[in-house]
Amino acid sequence: MRENAPTTWRALLLGLSVGVASIVGTLYAQGPDPARLAAAKQMLAYSGGVKQFEDSISLMFDDLAANFAAMAPGKEEEVKEIVKGLAPRFKPRLAEVWDEIATLYAKELSKEDLDALAAFYKSPLGHKLVDTQTKTMREVIQAGQQWGMQVGVEIDAEARKELEKRGIALQ
């Protein structure tokens, strides 16, 4: 599964980027109320979402470093150092995606809803949820990737059977 990690991350980020870009383009034209936008940013901060995304970026760099290191025998440490050294250049760009995500929430939820969510995330149960999500993030990502690959293989096999039944040959 490791050899597919860069492709999986690229596909995930490409899909996320395309989806967010298409939605946000419309939203920027309309622009949410600044108070709602501020409430959305606050809710995201308390929800742990910002930290989870930061952790995801770190995991991406770790996986990329490990994959590149495996492709450069004898140079593993140097490769890891180079790839991980790029992280500080990209982490500041997280603000770009958080502004976009906050805009999405601000468009869909009222200021009162966003304030209530922030209050929940500040509560003991909210803290427990955030801590649990943080601890299980890598496993959740791996489970999703594994499930996606398994289901993808099954869908491929079933689609090929159905196409073959109908006389459609794939080249």
Contact map, one row per residue, 1 for C-alpha under 8 A:
111110000000000000000000000000000000000000000000000000000000000000000000000000000000000000000000000000000000000000000000000000000000000000000000000000000000000000000000000
111110000000000000000000000000000000000000000000000000000000001000100000000000000000000000000000000000000000000000000000000000000000000000000000000000000000000000000000000
111111000000000000000000000000000000000000000000000000000000000000100000000000000000000000000000000000000000000000000000000000000000000000000000000000000000000000000000000
111111110000000000000000000000000000000000000000000000000000000000000000000000000000000000000000000000000000000000000000000000000000000000000000000000000000000000000000000
111111111000000000000000000000000000000000000000000000000000001100100000000000000000000000000000000000000000000000000000000000000000000000000000000000000000000000000000000
001111111100000000000000000000000000000000000000000000000000001100100000000000000000000000000000000000000000000000000000000000000000000000000000000000000000000000000000000
000111111110000000000000000000000000000000000000000000000000000000000000000000000000000000000000000000000000000000000000000000000000000000000000000000000000000000000000000
000111111111000000000000000000000000000000000000000000000000000000000000000000000000000000000000000000000000000000000000000000000000000000000000100000000000000000000000000
000011111111100000000000000000000000000000000000000000000001000000000000000000000000000000000000000000000000000000000000000000000000000000000000000000000000000000000000000
000001111111110000000000000000000000000000000000000000000000000000000000000000000000000000000000000000000000000000000000000000000000000000000000000000000000000000000000000
000000111111111000000000000000000000000000000000000000000000000000000000000000000000000000000000000000000000000000000000000000000000000000000000000000000000000000000000000
000000011111111100000000000000000000000000000000000000000000000000000000000000000000000000000000000000000000000000000000000000000000000000000000000000000000000000000000000
000000001111111110000000000000000000000000000000000000000000000000000000000000000000000000000000000000000000000000000000000000000000000000000000000000000000000000000000000
000000000111111111000000000000000000000000000000000000000000000000000000000000000000000000000000000000000000000000000000000000000000000000000000000000000000000000000000000
000000000011111111100000000000000000000000000000000000000000000000000000000000000000000000000000000000000000000000000000000000000000000000000000000000000000000000000000000
000000000001111111110000000000000000000000000000000000000000000000000000000000000000000000000000000000000000000000000000000000000000000000000000000000000000000000000000000
000000000000111111111000000000000000000000000000000000000000000000000000000000000000000000000000000000000000000000000000000000000000000000000000000000000000000000000000000
000000000000011111111100000000000000000000000000000000000000000000000000000000000000000000000000000000000000000000000000000000000000000000000000000000000000000000000000000
000000000000001111111110000000000000000000000000000000000000000000000000000000000000000000000000000000000000000000000000000000000000000000000000000000000000000000000000000
000000000000000111111111000000000000000000000000000000000000000000000000000000000000000000000000000110000000000000000000000000000000000000000000000000000000000000000000000
000000000000000011111111100000000000000000000000000000000000000000000000000000000000000000000000000000000000000000000000000000000000000000000000000000000000000000000000000
000000000000000001111111110000000000000000000000000000000000000000000000000000000000000000000000000000000000000000000000000000000000000000000000000000000000000000000000000
000000000000000000111111111000000000000000000000000000000000000000000000000000000000000000000000000000000000000000000000000000000000000000000000000000000000000000000000000
000000000000000000011111111100000000000000000000000000000000000000000000000000000000000000000000000100110000000000000000000000000000000000000000000000000000000000000000000
000000000000000000001111111110000000000000000000000000000000000000000000000000000000000000000000000000000000000000000000000000000000000000000000000000000000000000000000000
000000000000000000000111111111000000000000000000000000000000000000000000000000000000000000000000000000000000000000000000000000000000000000000000000000000000000000000000000
000000000000000000000011111111110000000000000000000000000000000000000000000000000000000000000000000000110010000000000000000000000000000000000000000000000000000000000000000
000000000000000000000001111111110000000000000000000000000000000000000000000000000000000000000000000000000000000000000000000000000000000000000000000000000000000000000000000
000000000000000000000000111111100000000000000000000000000000000000000000000000000000000000000000000000000000000000000000000000000000000000000000000000000000000000000000000
000000000000000000000000011111110000000000000000000000000000000000000000000000000000000000000000000000000000000000000000000000000000000000000000000000000000000000000000000
000000000000000000000000001111111000000000000000000000000000000000000000000000000000000000000000000000100000000000000000000000000000000000000000000000000000000000000000000
000000000000000000000000001101111101100000000000000000000000000000000000000000000000000000000000000000100110000000000000000000000000000000000000000000000000000000000000000
000000000000000000000000000000111111100000000000000000000000000000000000000000000000000000000000000000000100000000000000000000000000000000000000000000000000000000000000000
000000000000000000000000000000011111110000000000000000000000000000000000000000000000000000000000000000000000000000000000000000000000000000000000000000000000000000000000000
000000000000000000000000000000001111111000000000000000000000000000000000000000000000000000000000000000000000001000000000000000000000000000000000000000000000000000000000000
000000000000000000000000000000011111111100000000000000000000000000000000000000000000000000000000000000000110011001000000000000000000000000000000000000000000000000000000000
000000000000000000000000000000011111111110000000000000000000000000000000000000000000000000000000000001101100000000000000000000000000000000000000000000000000000000000000000
000000000000000000000000000000000111111111000000000000000000000000000000000000000000000000000000000000000000000000000000000000000000000000000000000000000000000000000000000
000000000000000000000000000000000011111111100000000000000000000000000000000000000000000000000000000000000100001001100000000000000000000000000000000000000000000000000000000
000000000000000000000000000000000001111111110000000000000000000000000000000000000000000000000000000001101100001001000000000000000000000000000000000000000000000000000000000
000000000000000000000000000000000000111111111000000000000000000000000000000000000000000000000000011001000000000000000000000000000000000000000000000000000000000000000000000
000000000000000000000000000000000000011111111100000000000000000000000000000000000000000000000000000000000000000000000100000000000000000000000000000000000000000000000000000
000000000000000000000000000000000000001111111110000000000000000000000000000000000000000000000000000000000000000001101100100000000000000000000000000000000000000000000000000
000000000000000000000000000000000000000111111111110000000000000000000000000000000000000000000000000001000000000000000100000000000000000000000000000000000000000000000000000
000000000000000000000000000000000000000011111111111000000000000000000000000000000000000000000000000000000000000000000000000000000000000000000000000000000000000000000000000
000000000000000000000000000000000000000001111111100000000000000000000000000000000000000000000000000000000000000000000100110000000000000000000000000000000000000000000000000
000000000000000000000000000000000000000000111111110000000000000000000000000000000000000000000000000000000000000000000100100001000100000000000000000000000000000000000000000
000000000000000000000000000000000000000000011111111100000000000000000000000000000000000000000000000000000000000000000000000000000100010000000000000000000000000000000000000
000000000000000000000000000000000000000000011111111110000000000000000000000000000000000000000000000000000000000000000000000000000000000000000000000000000000000000000000000
000000000000000000000000000000000000000000011011111111000000000000000000000000000000000000000000010000000000000000000000000000000000000000000000000000000000000000000000000
000000000000000000000000000000000000000000001001111111100000000000000000000000000000000000000000000000000000000000000000000000000000000000000000000000000000000000000000000
000000000000000000000000000000000000000000000001111111110000000000000000000000000000000000000000000000000000000000000000000000000000010010000000000000000000000000000000000
000000000000000000000000000000000000000000000000111111111000000000000000000000000000000000000100000000000000000000000000000000000000000000000000000000000000000000000000000
000000000000000000000000000000000000000000000000011111111100000000000000000000000000000000100100000000000000000000000000000000000000000000000000000000000000000000000000000
000000000000000000000000000000000000000000000000001111111110000000000000000000000000000000000000000000000000000000000000000000000000000000000000000000000000000000000000000
000000000000000000000000000000000000000000000000000111111111000000000000000000000000000000000000000000000000000000000000000000000000000000000000000000000000000000000000000
000000000000000000000000000000000000000000000000000011111111100000000000000000000000000000100000000000000000000000000000000000000000000000000000000000000000000000000000000
000000000000000000000000000000000000000000000000000001111111110000000000000000000000001000000000000000000000000000000000000000000000000000000000000000000000000000000000000
000000000000000000000000000000000000000000000000000000111111111000000000000000000000000000000000000000000000000000000000000000000000000000000000000000000000000000000000000
000000001000000000000000000000000000000000000000000000011111111100000000000000000000000000000000000000000000000000000000000000000000000000000000000000000000000000000000000
000000000000000000000000000000000000000000000000000000001111111110000000000000000011001000000000000000000000000000000000000000000000000000000000000000000000000000000000000
000000000000000000000000000000000000000000000000000000000111111111000000000000010001000000000000000000000000000000000000000000000000000000000000000000000000000000000000000
010011000000000000000000000000000000000000000000000000000011111111100000000000000000000000000000000000000000000000000000000000000000000000000000000000000000000000000000000
000011000000000000000000000000000000000000000000000000000001111111110000000000000010000000000000000000000000000000000000000000000000000000000000000000000000000000000000000
000000000000000000000000000000000000000000000000000000000000111111111000000000110011000000000000000000000000000000000000000000000000000000000000000000000000000000000000000
000000000000000000000000000000000000000000000000000000000000011111111100000100010000000000000000000000000000000000000000000000000000000000000000000000000000000000000000000
011011000000000000000000000000000000000000000000000000000000001111111110000000000000000000000000000000000000000000000000000000000000000000000000000000000000000000000000000
000000000000000000000000000000000000000000000000000000000000000111111111000100110000000000000000000000000000000000000000000000000000000000000000000000000000000000000000000
000000000000000000000000000000000000000000000000000000000000000011111111101110110000000000000000000000000000000000000000000000000000000000000000000000000000000000000000000
000000000000000000000000000000000000000000000000000000000000000001111111100100000000000000000000000000000000000000000000000000000000000000000000000000000000000000000000000
000000000000000000000000000000000000000000000000000000000000000000111111100000000000000000000000000000000000000000000000000000000000000000000000000000000000000000000000000
000000000000000000000000000000000000000000000000000000000000000000011111111100100000000000000000000000000000000000000000000000000000000000000000000000000000000000000000000
000000000000000000000000000000000000000000000000000000000000000000001111111100000000000000000000000000000000000000000000000000000000000000000000000000000000000000000000000
000000000000000000000000000000000000000000000000000000000000000000000001111100000000000000000000000000000000000000000000000000000000000000000000000000000000000000000000000
000000000000000000000000000000000000000000000000000000000000000000001001111111100000000000000000000000000000000000000000000000000000000000000000000000000000000000000000000
000000000000000000000000000000000000000000000000000000000000000001011101111111110000000000000000000000000000000000000000000000000000000000000000000000000000000000000000000
000000000000000000000000000000000000000000000000000000000000000000001000001111111000000000000000000000000000000000000000000000000000000000000000000000000000000000000000000
000000000000000000000000000000000000000000000000000000000000000000000000001111111100000000000000000000000000000000000000000000000000000000000000000000000000000000000000000
000000000000000000000000000000000000000000000000000000000000000010011001001111111110000000000000000000000000000000000000000000000000000000000000000000000000000000000000000
000000000000000000000000000000000000000000000000000000000000010011011000000111111111000000000000000000000000000000000000000000000000000000000000000000000000000000000000000
000000000000000000000000000000000000000000000000000000000000000000000000000011111111100000000000000000000000000000000000000000000000000000000000000000000000000000000000000
000000000000000000000000000000000000000000000000000000000000000000000000000001111111110000000000000000000000000000000000000000000000000000000000000000000000000000000000000
000000000000000000000000000000000000000000000000000000000000100110000000000000111111111000000000000000000000000000000000000000000000000000000000000000000000000000000000000
000000000000000000000000000000000000000000000000000000000000110010000000000000011111111000000000000000000000000000000000000000000000000000000000000000000000000000000000000
000000000000000000000000000000000000000000000000000000000000000000000000000000001111111100000000000000000000000000000000000000000000000000000000000000000000000000000000000
000000000000000000000000000000000000000000000000000000000000000000000000000000000111111111000000000000000000000000000000000000000000000000000000000000000000000000000000000
000000000000000000000000000000000000000000000000000000000100100000000000000000000011111111100000000000000000000000000000000000000000000000000000000000000000000000000000000
000000000000000000000000000000000000000000000000000000000000000000000000000000000000111111110000000000000000000000000000000000000000000000000000000000000000000000000000000
000000000000000000000000000000000000000000000000000000000000000000000000000000000000011111110000000000000000000000000000000000000000000000000000000000000000000000000000000
000000000000000000000000000000000000000000000000000000000000000000000000000000000000011111111100000000000000000000000000000000000000000000000000000000000000000000000000000
000000000000000000000000000000000000000000000000000001001000000000000000000000000000001111111100000000000000000000000000000000000000000000000000000000000000000000000000000
000000000000000000000000000000000000000000000000000000000000000000000000000000000000000111111110000000000000000000000000000000000000000000000000000000000000000000000000000
000000000000000000000000000000000000000000000000000000000000000000000000000000000000000001111111100000000000000000000000000000000000000000000000000000000000000000000000000
000000000000000000000000000000000000000000000000000011000000000000000000000000000000000001111111110000000000000000000000000000000000000000000000000000000000000000000000000
000000000000000000000000000000000000000000000000000000000000000000000000000000000000000000011111111000000000000000000000000000000000000000000000000000000000000000000000000
000000000000000000000000000000000000000000000000000000000000000000000000000000000000000000001111111100000000000000000000000000000000000000000000000000000000000000000000000
000000000000000000000000000000000000000000000000000000000000000000000000000000000000000000001111111110000000000000000000000000000000000000000000000000000000000000000000000
000000000000000000000000000000000000000010000000010000000000000000000000000000000000000000000111111111000000000000000000000000000000000000000000000000000000000000000000000
000000000000000000000000000000000000000010000000000000000000000000000000000000000000000000000011111111100000000000000000000000000000000000000000000000000000000000000000000
000000000000000000010001000000000000000000000000000000000000000000000000000000000000000000000001111111110000000000000000000000000000000000000000000000000000000000000000000
000000000000000000010000000000000000000000000000000000000000000000000000000000000000000000000000111111111000000000000000000000000000000000000000000000000000000000000000000
000000000000000000000000000000000000100110010000000000000000000000000000000000000000000000000000011111111100000000000000000000000000000000000000000000000000000000000000000
000000000000000000000001001000110000100100000000000000000000000000000000000000000000000000000000001111111110000000000000000000000000000000000000000000000000000000000000000
000000000000000000000001001000000000000000000000000000000000000000000000000000000000000000000000000111111111000000000000000000000000000000000000000000000000000000000000000
000000000000000000000000000000000000100100000000000000000000000000000000000000000000000000000000000011111111100000000000000000000000000000000000000000000000000000000000000
000000000000000000000000000000011001101100000000000000000000000000000000000000000000000000000000000001111111111001000000000000000000000000000000000000000000000000000000000
000000000000000000000000001000010001000000000000000000000000000000000000000000000000000000000000000000111111110000000000000000000000000000000000000000000000000000000000000
000000000000000000000000000000000000000000000000000000000000000000000000000000000000000000000000000000011111110000000000000000000000000000000000000000000000000000000000000
000000000000000000000000000000000000000000000000000000000000000000000000000000000000000000000000000000001111111011000000000000000000000000000000000000000000000000000000000
000000000000000000000000000000000001000000000000000000000000000000000000000000000000000000000000000000000111111111000000000000000000000000000000000000000000000000000000000
000000000000000000000000000000000011001100000000000000000000000000000000000000000000000000000000000000000100111111100000000000000000000000000000000000000000000000000000000
000000000000000000000000000000000000000000000000000000000000000000000000000000000000000000000000000000000000011111110000000000000000000000000000000000000000000000000000000
000000000000000000000000000000000000000000000000000000000000000000000000000000000000000000000000000000000000111111111000000000000000000000000000000000000000000000000000000
000000000000000000000000000000000001001100100000000000000000000000000000000000000000000000000000000000000100111111111100000000000000000000000000000000000000000000000000000
000000000000000000000000000000000000001000100000000000000000000000000000000000000000000000000000000000000000001111111110000000000000000000000000000000000000000000000000000
000000000000000000000000000000000000000000000000000000000000000000000000000000000000000000000000000000000000000111111111000000000000000000000000000000000000000000000000000
000000000000000000000000000000000000000000100000000000000000000000000000000000000000000000000000000000000000000011111111100000000000000000000000000000000000000000000000000
000000000000000000000000000000000000000001110110000000000000000000000000000000000000000000000000000000000000000001111111110000000000000000000000000000000000000000000000000
000000000000000000000000000000000000000000000000000000000000000000000000000000000000000000000000000000000000000000111111111000000000000000000000000000000000000000000000000
000000000000000000000000000000000000000000000000000000000000000000000000000000000000000000000000000000000000000000011111111011000000000000000000000000000000000000000000000
000000000000000000000000000000000000000000100110000000000000000000000000000000000000000000000000000000000000000000001111111111100100000000000000000000000000000000000000000
000000000000000000000000000000000000000000000100000000000000000000000000000000000000000000000000000000000000000000000111111101100000000000000000000000000000000000000000000
000000000000000000000000000000000000000000000000000000000000000000000000000000000000000000000000000000000000000000000011111111100000000000000000000000000000000000000000000
000000000000000000000000000000000000000000000000000000000000000000000000000000000000000000000000000000000000000000000000111111110000000000000000000000000000000000000000000
000000000000000000000000000000000000000000000000000000000000000000000000000000000000000000000000000000000000000000000001101111111000000000000000000000000000000000000000000
000000000000000000000000000000000000000000000010000000000000000000000000000000000000000000000000000000000000000000000001111111111100000000000000000000000000000000000000000
000000000000000000000000000000000000000000000000000000000000000000000000000000000000000000000000000000000000000000000000111111111110000000000000000000000000000000000000000
000000000000000000000000000000000000000000000000000000000000000000000000000000000000000000000000000000000000000000000000000111111111000000000000000000000000000000000000000
000000000000000000000000000000000000000000000000000000000000000000000000000000000000000000000000000000000000000000000000000011111111100000000000000000000000000000000000000
000000000000000000000000000000000000000000000011000000000000000000000000000000000000000000000000000000000000000000000000100001111111110000000000000000000000000000000000000
000000000000000000000000000000000000000000000000000000000000000000000000000000000000000000000000000000000000000000000000000000111111111000000000000000000000000000000000000
000000000000000000000000000000000000000000000000000000000000000000000000000000000000000000000000000000000000000000000000000000011111111100000000000000000000000000000000000
000000000000000000000000000000000000000000000000000000000000000000000000000000000000000000000000000000000000000000000000000000001111111110000000000000000000000000000000000
000000000000000000000000000000000000000000000001000100000000000000000000000000000000000000000000000000000000000000000000000000000111111110000000000000000000000000000000000
000000000000000000000000000000000000000000000000000000000000000000000000000000000000000000000000000000000000000000000000000000000011111111000000000000000000000000000000000
000000000000000000000000000000000000000000000000000000000000000000000000000000000000000000000000000000000000000000000000000000000001111111110000000000000000000000000000000
000000000000000000000000000000000000000000000000000100000000000000000000000000000000000000000000000000000000000000000000000000000000111111111000000000000000000000000000000
000000000000000000000000000000000000000000000000000000000000000000000000000000000000000000000000000000000000000000000000000000000000001111111100000000000000000000000000000
000000000000000000000000000000000000000000000000000000000000000000000000000000000000000000000000000000000000000000000000000000000000000111111110000000000000000000000000000
000000000000000000000000000000000000000000000000000000000000000000000000000000000000000000000000000000000000000000000000000000000000000111111111000000000000000000000000000
000000000000000000000000000000000000000000000000000000000000000000000000000000000000000000000000000000000000000000000000000000000000000011111111100000000000000000000000000
000000000000000000000000000000000000000000000000000000000000000000000000000000000000000000000000000000000000000000000000000000000000000001111111110000000000000000000000000
000000000000000000000000000000000000000000000000000000000000000000000000000000000000000000000000000000000000000000000000000000000000000000111111111000000000000000000000000
000000000000000000000000000000000000000000000000000000000000000000000000000000000000000000000000000000000000000000000000000000000000000000011111111100000000000000000000000
000000010000000000000000000000000000000000000000000000000000000000000000000000000000000000000000000000000000000000000000000000000000000000001111111110000000000000000000000
000000000000000000000000000000000000000000000000000000000000000000000000000000000000000000000000000000000000000000000000000000000000000000000111111111000000000000000000000
000000000000000000000000000000000000000000000000000000000000000000000000000000000000000000000000000000000000000000000000000000000000000000000011111111100000000000000000000
000000000000000000000000000000000000000000000000000000000000000000000000000000000000000000000000000000000000000000000000000000000000000000000001111111110000000000000000000
000000000000000000000000000000000000000000000000000000000000000000000000000000000000000000000000000000000000000000000000000000000000000000000000111111111000000000000000000
000000000000000000000000000000000000000000000000000000000000000000000000000000000000000000000000000000000000000000000000000000000000000000000000011111111100000000000000000
000000000000000000000000000000000000000000000000000000000000000000000000000000000000000000000000000000000000000000000000000000000000000000000000001111111110000000000000000
000000000000000000000000000000000000000000000000000000000000000000000000000000000000000000000000000000000000000000000000000000000000000000000000000111111111000000000000000
000000000000000000000000000000000000000000000000000000000000000000000000000000000000000000000000000000000000000000000000000000000000000000000000000011111111100000000000000
000000000000000000000000000000000000000000000000000000000000000000000000000000000000000000000000000000000000000000000000000000000000000000000000000001111111110000000000000
000000000000000000000000000000000000000000000000000000000000000000000000000000000000000000000000000000000000000000000000000000000000000000000000000000111111111000000000000
000000000000000000000000000000000000000000000000000000000000000000000000000000000000000000000000000000000000000000000000000000000000000000000000000000011111111100000000000
000000000000000000000000000000000000000000000000000000000000000000000000000000000000000000000000000000000000000000000000000000000000000000000000000000001111111110000000000
000000000000000000000000000000000000000000000000000000000000000000000000000000000000000000000000000000000000000000000000000000000000000000000000000000000111111111000000000
000000000000000000000000000000000000000000000000000000000000000000000000000000000000000000000000000000000000000000000000000000000000000000000000000000000011111111100000000
000000000000000000000000000000000000000000000000000000000000000000000000000000000000000000000000000000000000000000000000000000000000000000000000000000000001111111110000000
000000000000000000000000000000000000000000000000000000000000000000000000000000000000000000000000000000000000000000000000000000000000000000000000000000000000111111111000000
000000000000000000000000000000000000000000000000000000000000000000000000000000000000000000000000000000000000000000000000000000000000000000000000000000000000011111111100000
000000000000000000000000000000000000000000000000000000000000000000000000000000000000000000000000000000000000000000000000000000000000000000000000000000000000001111111111100
000000000000000000000000000000000000000000000000000000000000000000000000000000000000000000000000000000000000000000000000000000000000000000000000000000000000000111111111100
000000000000000000000000000000000000000000000000000000000000000000000000000000000000000000000000000000000000000000000000000000000000000000000000000000000000000011111111000
000000000000000000000000000000000000000000000000000000000000000000000000000000000000000000000000000000000000000000000000000000000000000000000000000000000000000001111111000
000000000000000000000000000000000000000000000000000000000000000000000000000000000000000000000000000000000000000000000000000000000000000000000000000000000000000000111111100
000000000000000000000000000000000000000000000000000000000000000000000000000000000000000000000000000000000000000000000000000000000000000000000000000000000000000000111111110
000000000000000000000000000000000000000000000000000000000000000000000000000000000000000000000000000000000000000000000000000000000000000000000000000000000000000000110011111
000000000000000000000000000000000000000000000000000000000000000000000000000000000000000000000000000000000000000000000000000000000000000000000000000000000000000000000001111
000000000000000000000000000000000000000000000000000000000000000000000000000000000000000000000000000000000000000000000000000000000000000000000000000000000000000000000000111
